[in-house]
Amino acid sequence: MGLKNLTFTMATALAVSTSAPAWQTRSAVHPRPDATAQRPHADPLHEAEDLLQKQQYAQAEEKLQPLMAAQAKNPQAWFDLGFAQSHQEKTKDAVASYQKAVDLAPDWFEANLNLGLDLVKAGNSTAAAPVLKHAVTLKPTAGGQKALARAWVGLGEALEKDDNDPKGEGAAAAYDKAAELNPTDLDLVVRSGTALQRAGDATGAEQRYAKAAGAGSSNGMSRLIALLSSQRRYNDASVWINKYLAQNPGDATARVQLAQLLIAQGKTEDAITSLEAARPASHDAAIDRELALLYLDARQYDKAASLLTDLAQANPGDAQLQWDLGSALLHQRKYAEAESAMLTALKINPRLESDYWELAYAAQQNKHYELAIRVLDARAQRLKETPTTYWIRAVSYDSLGAVKPAATNYRLFLDADAGKSPDQEFQARHRLKAIEPQR
């Protein structure tokens, strides 16, 4: 059920992409680095820029390439070529073209921005950082504060990947500045927190997440809950998750997470009660699934089997559901049905990570002794033997008349059990006397 590694995924963090189509900018109103310049009547770039406006990037590049020798001193031409190349994922070529534009027009915001972003995209964050640090000091040709905020975000991403900012302070400061310029985007505050958390500053991260959460960010609240839970501050996390549920009462994932918080505090019955109360209004399979696992943990096998039967029928390709159903049926002593469900699970996913002793036990109870032994042999390749596996193997060999391996496994069982199961130990000693009377 994942309780040993409690995680929260209420809302996926918004990752601001640095790919060219999402970030690259050019001014439709003032397409030149000099905002006061007017397009000449016979501008050779006219056709190429029309193609760029139509997002016909390959055709634009084809139109621009023959012009570059004559336009070698024109920063707009190099910018347009880089723009076309970047949108075709020709990142290396785009970097070279944007660099030419920046060399010719060092204080052109858009050229610096796009060069920095493509350097990040090319994996050269160290080179991108100073370019973007310069970009944020410039005035955008168009887009105003939001355009400048994009540059600060780009700088934050470059610094996050730059070994020169190991504490994450530079990246966080960049995201903070972006948030200041674009205060309606709470995910920028969250990104600042993420940068700090990644750098090990949990206190700073908590402050950013709480700020975003307090302003109504589900993303911030999700990350705050995860951080608090990782610190085992379950009461604080519960406060925030209940606030979230007050805003989003129909969020089944949050209901499941609240249940997991209760379980982490040892409040399994409260967790069950919480999910049972939410189930009629939710009709969400995630709640049914978590509730079924809680029933299994609480040994309420009839309720678990009922839910898991419906879930397995609705999801016939889900190996884990089939296995969990088999486990519930096993504890109801419905061994034939349990064996069938668990074999179905292994047919769906032969590499299913589970402790196969339950299947071996069901097979032994069904007198499928050879199957029980094969299952235990497969299990032994990746897991240590237990008193239970020695017992099942001993009984299976004994039932097949294989005296020597039966006796061996009875003895291994007695050594491993060490008095924990007196009834089985009595039977093991009795069987050893029966199958080895002369020993």
N, C-alpha and C positions, 0 to 999 in steps of 0.2 A: 504493500500500500504506500510505500515511499515515506513512511513516517520517520525513518532514520535520517533521511535527507530531505527534510521539509523544505519545499520550495513553493513560491507563489508566482503565478503567471496570470494574474487577473487582467492585466493589460500589457500588451507588448510595447516596449519603449519605442518611440518614434525615432527611427534612424534617418537623419538628414543626409540624403545621398550626395556624394561628391561626383557622381557620374556627369558627363558633359550635358546631356539633354536636360537634366533637372536644374543645373546650376549656371550653365553658360549664359552670359547676358550680352545683348547688343542693343543699342538705342535705335528704335524705329523712327523716333522723331529727329534725333541728331546723330546720324550714323558715323560721324567723324570725330576724331579726338578733339578737334577744335569745335566747340559747340556753336560758335558764331559763323562757322564756314558754311557756304551754300554749295550744293552739288552743281558742278559745271554742266552746261547743256549737253556736252559730248563726253560724259563721264564713262570711261572704259569699264568701270566696275558695275555699271548700271544693271546689265543683264545678270551678272553673277549674284548681285545682292537681291534682285527680284527672285532668283531661284532659292536663295537662302530664306527669304520670307515665305516661300512656298514649301520649305522643308525638303527641297530636292538637293540634298547635300552632295551626292556624288556628281550630279550634273554641274553644281556650282563649282566644285573643285576642278572639274574638267575645263570649265570656262576660265577659271582663274589662273591655272598653271601656265598657260602660254603668255599671260600678261605680266608675270612676276619679274621678268628681266627688265621690262620698262618701268615697272612699279616698285622697284627694289627700295626706293627711298620713301615709299608711301606706307605709313603705319596702318592705314585703313585696309590696304590690300592684304598685308600680312595678317591682320586681325581676321578679316573675312576668310582667308585661307585656313587659318587655325580653327575658326569656328566650324567650317565645313568638315575638316579632318576630324575634329573632336567628336562630332556627331556621327561619324562613321567608325568610331572606336580606334582611330589611328592616333593614339595618344602621343606616341613618341614624335610623330610628325607635327602634331598640333602644338606640342611644347616648343619645338623649334620655331614654328611660325609665330606663336605668341611672343616668344623671346625677342624676335626681330621687331615686332610691334612695340614692345616695351623699350627696346634699345632706342628706337626712333622717337617714341613719345613716353618718356619715363613717368610722367605724372598722369597718364590716362588711366582712370580707375578701372574701367572694364577690361582693359588689356592685362593689367596687373592681376585683377581678380581671376580671370580665366586662366592665366598662366599658373597662378598658384594652385588653383583647383586641379588642373591637369597634372601638375607635378605631384600632388597628393595621390591622384588616381594612378600615376605611374609608379608609385611606391617611393618617391623621393621627398618625404616630408621635411627632411632637413633643409633641402633647397627651397621648398615651398614656404616655410615659415617666414623668412625675411621678406619674401615677395608679398605675402599677405599682410605682414606687419606694415609694409609701406602702403598697401592698398587701403587699409583702414584709416590712413591719414589723408586720403584723397576725397574729392567730391564726386559722387556718381553723376554721370551725364543724365541719367534718368533713373527713376525708382526711389530716389530720396533715401529716407531713413531705412526702409526695408531692404533696399539694395546694399546699404552699408552694413546692415545686420547680417546679410548673407556673407559678406566678407569676414565679419567677426566669427561667424560659425565656421567658415572655412579655415580660419586661423586656429580656432579651437580644435578642429579635427587634425590639422597638421601637427599641432603641439602634442595632442594625445598620442600620436604615433612617433613623436620625436624623442629620442633618448635624452635630449637636453632638458626635458621637462619631467623628470621622474616623479616629482611630487604632485603633478597634475595641477599645480597652482596656476600656471600660465593658461592652460586649456580652460580651466574653470573660470578664470577672469575674462577670457574671451567670450565664453558662453554667457557670462553675467552681463557683459557689455551688449551682446546681441539681444538679450532679454530686455535690457533697459531701452534699446531702440525699438523693440517690437514687443511691448508689454502684454499683448494679447496672446502671445505664443508661450504658454506655460511649459511646453516641452523643452524650451531652451533652458529654463531653470532646472528641469530634471536632468538635462544633459550636463549641466555644471555639476550637479550632485553625482552623476555617474562617473565623471572624470575624477572627482575627489575620492569616491569610493574605490575606484580601480587603483588609485595611487595609495590607498590605505588610510585615507582621512575619513573615518566613519562619522566623526562629529560634524565636519563640514558637509558631508553628504546628507546626513540626517536633517541639518538645517535647511538645505535646498529642497529636499523632498517634502519636508513639512510645510515649507512656504508654498510650494506648488499644490500640495494636497489641500492646504487650507483655502486656496483660491479656487478649488473645485476640480483639480486635475486628477483624473482617474489613474493616469500613468504615474504621477507623483505619489499618489496614495498606495498604489501597488508596490512601488519600489520601497517606500517607507515601511510598509508592512513586512516585506521580505527582509529588509535590513534589521528591523526590530526582532523579527523571529530568529534570524541568524545569531542574534545576541541573547537569545532565550528570554527576551523581554515580552513574554506572551501576553501579559495583561495590557501593556501599552499597544501591542499589535491588535489585540481584540478591540480596543477602543476605536482605532482607526478603521478596522474592517467593518465595524458596526456603523460608523459614520458613512462608509462607502455604501453599505447596504441600504441605509436610509435614503441615499440618493439614487441607488440602482437596485430596488427590491427584487427585480426579476433576474438578477445576475446569478445563474446557477453556479458558475465557477467560484464566485465569492462565497456562496453558501458552503461549498465543499471546503474552501480554504478555512472558513470559520470552524468547521467541524475538525479540520486537521489541527488547528490551534488548540481546540478543546482537548483533543487526543494527546497532544504534546504536553498538556498540563495534567494528564491522567484522568480526564473527565470524559471517558468513553460514553457513558450513559447520556451525558448532556449532549454530546455530539450526535448520538443517535436520535435523541429527542428533537434536536434542532433540524436535522435533515428530514425526519418524519413530518415535522410541522410544515416544512417548506415544500414537500413533495406534491401535495394535491394541487397547489397553485402553479407549480413550475412545469411539470410534465417534461423534465429534462433528464436525458439518459445519464448525464454526469452525476446527478444526485442519486439516481438509482444504483449506479455502479459503486459509488463511494459508500452508500448505505449498505449494500450487499457485503462489501468487504468489512464494514464495521460489525455487521451481524456475524460474519465468520469469526472475527476476533473475539466477539462477545459470546461465542458458542451458541448463537441463536440460529441453528442450522436450518430449521424449517423455513424461517423467514428468508434466510440467505438463498436457499435453494429456489424458493418461489420467485424472487427477483432475478436471480441468475438464469433461470429457465427462460424467462421472457427476454432478457437481454441477449442470451445466446441465440435464441430464435431470430431476433431482430438483427443480429450481427453474426451470421454464420461463418464468416471468415476470421473472426477474432479468436485466436488461439488461447489467450489468457482467460477470456470469459469461459471458454469450454473447460479449461483446467480448473478454474475456481468453482464452476458448477460441479465438476467431478469431486472436488474436495468436500463440498457441502453434502453431496450424495453419499460420499464415503462415511461421513460422520452420522448420517442417518441409517447407516448399515445397508444401503442399497448398492451393494458391491458390483453387481453386473452393470447397472446404469453408470456407476462411478467409473468403472474401467472403460466403458464405451466412450464416455465424455472425454476422459484424459487421453485415450488413444486418438480420438478425433483431433484433440488439441495438437498432438505431436505430428499428425498427418499434415495439419495446416502449417505448423512451424516446427520442423524437426530439431531446431536449435533452441527451443523454448527454454529459458533459464528458470528452472524450478527444481525443487528437491523431489526426485522421482520416487521416494519411498512410498508415497501414497498410492501411486499406480502399482508398485510392487505388492503392497499390502492388499489392495483390491484384487489383484490377480491371484495371490495366494489364497484369499478367502473364497475365490471362485474356482479353486483347485486348478488354476492355470499355472502350475508350479514352474514349468520351464520358462514361461513368459516372465514370471516374477524374478527368476534368477538372471535372465537376460537384462531386465530393467536395472537390477541392482549392479550388475557388472558395468553397464553403461554409466550409471551414477558414480561408481567408484573411480572412473577415469578423471573426474573433476572435483569430487567431494570426498571428504573423509568418511570412513565408516562410523556408524553409531551403534549403540546397543540394539536399537530397533532394526537396523539393516542386517546385523548379524543374526538376530532372531528370525526375521522373515526368511533369510537365506537358509538357516538351519532347518526350519520347519519344512521349507520347500524341498530341500535335498532329502530330508527324512521321509517325506511323503512319496518321493520318487524311489526310495529304497537305496539311495546313494549314501551308504553308512559313513564312509570315511570323511567326505566333505561336510556331512551333517554334524558329526562329532566335533570336527574342527571348529565349525561355526557356533556350536553350542558352547564350547569352551571360550571362544572369543567373546561371546555374549556375556558369559559369567564374569570374565575379567573386566569387561568394559562397563557392565551395569553396576557392579560394586554395591549390591544391596538395594538399589533404587526400586526394583520391581520384584518383590519377593515371590509373587505367584508364578511369574515366568521363570524365575530362577529355580523354583521347586520343580517345575515341569522339565526344565533343561537337565537338571541332575537326574530326574527320574528317567528321562529318555536316554541319557548317557549310560545309565546302568542297564537299560533294556537292550541297547544296540551294541554295547561293548561289555558283555557279562564277564568276560575273562580278564579284563584289564586290571 
